[in-house]
Amino acid sequence: ITSTASESDIRATMQAGYSGIGGSVDANLSAQQKTILQESKIKITSIGGDAEATLAMIRSGDWSQYFTNTAPLSSAAPMSYTFRNLGDGSIASVTESTQYNIRSCTATQATPGTFNFLNAQNLGLPIPAPVKVMIGDVNGNGMKDLIYNHVSANSNQTVVAFSNGDGTFLMGTPISHSATPEHGWSQYVVKVGDFNNDGRADLAWSRVINTNTTYIGLSNGDGTFEEMPMFTKGGSGFGTIYQFEVGNIDGKKGDDLIWNYMSNTNRTYVSLSNGDGTFGIDNFEGTAGMFQDHPQNSWNNTNFVFSVADINGNGRHDLIWHTKGIIGNLGHGVWIAESKRDQPGNIFDFRAGFRRNTNNWQDYRVVIGDVDGNAGVDIVWVNPKRASGGIGIHRDMSTGSVPPLATVPFQIYTGDDGETDYSSYDMRAVLLDVNGDGRKDLLINRMDAVNQSIIGLGRDSAPFDFSRISQDHPAFDQWAQFQILTGDINGDSREDVIYVNADATNTVYVGLARGSAQ
């Protein structure tokens, strides 16, 4: 209503006029109010909702509540009107013809991109910091959970945040390991594995200093772990230079324990799982004749990185070493030890080193996974610090035979937002299967002032497909402090991305992988 009258007079007129609906309007209006209505311009629009509620709002004159309340779209109802004759109130006949169009609506993503980013979850941390955060399916329901572990001189505490299946987590009850190791817990390294082949994620803690001792915790599925007797690897000469890993070396009975040492000599010990959380005989295994040395010398743990994965697709995990940070034409190198037998001390066949003999590899970082769905895992080299711009990508592809690796053409990614220089950003690379096709995809994630995710889809023999739009996380946070984890946390066979800052607040952000992305 637009009028030259005062606001109070306009409100009084509106209330009097609409209070008279269904009765005598004249009886409720003063002469002044009739004049206001006659001289004013009135427009009323009501879209959706309950007609009686709209009339009640008009009668009361209190519009504030009507406009401050919100309603979900699911509460909307079709509008209908009954036209009546003003004289006798009978239903009027409508003879005027009209035209209309029927349009089918297609759902589109509100935020284009690969991930559906959920709001921050502040889970809290019921065990002391610092913690190591890992991911694994603790209860065997097909959805990955978050595992937090803290070790200190006299304490080994674990707590599991269980997946709710919708991208959120429920923090469990913390537990403490009952053992009191001779040298305390602070020097133990924890790994996730399945040591009894029951499909649930277990934990292994290993200390390799002078002696080699390992504790196994078998998951009970509820956030507690059955403590197995301490396993001892006999002998001496062990030291912190040994790297502890787990993997299914023989393809049987669950994950095995692996220790690798690089200092001129490259030596590996393997203890095969008995399938029940124990190793060796009565949880003891000697070292004499139980190791294998790589035939090549001049190793160190500064310029070489050790990992465990199935390189040839035969279901047995192999040993992989690659170079890191070496300047010159020796900057690229990959060495494979293929698991062939079940006898400790004679498990592996060592393959010749795979080199490209080119320069400028010092800024590349390596991620390992099966990006083409063929044979075993592939070696992906990613460099966001190219002097000439863009992100450089090399792939050493598994052949499933001898030689185990082959090269494919070099690829350069330049941003869909026009960005070409990523050298000053904190860029990280991980592999995950975002579309559930059995091939690992490349996630290049900027993690500083901005959290930007760039996805390259893995393909058979072609370069990564970067046609999906890059995505900026809508939240502003201290992203450099976050760890990136990946895994299927909602059971849809697509791997999701999880960002964790495990401080006292324990903030977790989840990006659920979509079935398709714009």
JOVEN-V42584 format. One record per pair of residues at least 24 apart in sequence whose C-alpha atoms are under 7 Angstrom apart, sorted by the first residue. I is the first residue (numbers start at 1). J is the second residue. If there is no record, write none. Layout:
i;j
I;J
I;J
This chain:
i;j
1;40
1;41
1;42
1;43
2;40
2;41
2;42
3;40
3;41
5;36
11;61
15;58
15;59
15;60
15;61
18;58
18;59
19;59
48;76
48;77
48;79
49;76
49;77
112;517
112;518
113;468
113;469
113;470
113;471
113;517
113;518
114;513
114;514
114;517
115;511
115;512
115;513
115;514
116;511
116;512
116;513
116;514
117;510
117;511
117;512
118;509
118;510
118;511
119;509
120;507
120;508
120;509
121;507
121;508
121;509
122;505
122;506
122;507
122;508
123;171
123;505
123;506
123;507
124;504
124;505
124;506
125;504
125;505
125;506
126;174
127;157
127;174
129;503
136;201
137;200
137;201
138;200
138;201
138;219
138;221
139;200
139;221
139;222
140;199
140;200
142;491
143;488
143;489
143;490
143;491
144;487
144;488
144;489
145;489
151;185
151;186
152;185
152;186
153;184
153;185
153;186
154;184
154;185
155;185
156;185
159;223
160;223
163;489
165;489
165;490
165;491
166;490
167;489
167;490
167;510
167;512
172;223
175;224
193;246
193;255
194;254
194;255
195;254
195;255
195;273
195;275
195;276
195;277
196;253
196;254
196;275
196;276
196;277
197;253
197;254
197;275
208;238
208;239
208;240
208;242
209;238
209;239
209;240
210;236
210;237
210;238
210;239
211;236
211;238
212;238
216;277
218;277
228;277
230;283
231;279
231;283
231;284
232;283
232;284
232;285
233;284
233;285
233;286
233;287
234;284
234;285
234;286
234;287
235;286
235;287
247;308
247;317
248;316
248;317
249;316
249;317
249;318
249;339
250;316
250;342
251;315
251;316
262;299
262;300
262;301
263;299
263;300
263;301
264;297
264;298
264;299
264;300
265;293
265;297
265;298
265;299
266;293
266;294
266;299
267;291
267;292
267;293
267;294
268;292
268;293
270;344
289;345
290;344
290;345
291;344
291;345
292;345
292;346
309;377
310;376
310;377
311;376
311;377
311;398
312;375
312;376
312;398
312;400
312;401
313;375
313;376
313;400
324;362
325;361
325;362
325;363
326;361
326;362
327;360
327;361
327;362
328;359
328;360
329;357
329;358
329;359
330;357
331;359
331;361
331;362
332;356
332;357
332;361
367;429
367;430
367;431
369;431
369;440
370;439
370;440
371;439
371;440
371;441
371;458
371;459
372;439
372;458
372;459
372;460
372;461
373;438
373;439
373;460
375;399
375;400
376;400
384;422
384;423
384;427
385;422
385;423
386;423
389;420
389;421
390;414
390;420
390;421
390;422
411;463
416;469
416;470
432;486
432;495
433;494
433;495
434;494
434;495
434;496
434;513
435;494
435;515
436;493
436;494
447;479
447;480
448;478
448;479
448;480
449;478
449;479
451;479
468;517
468;518
469;518
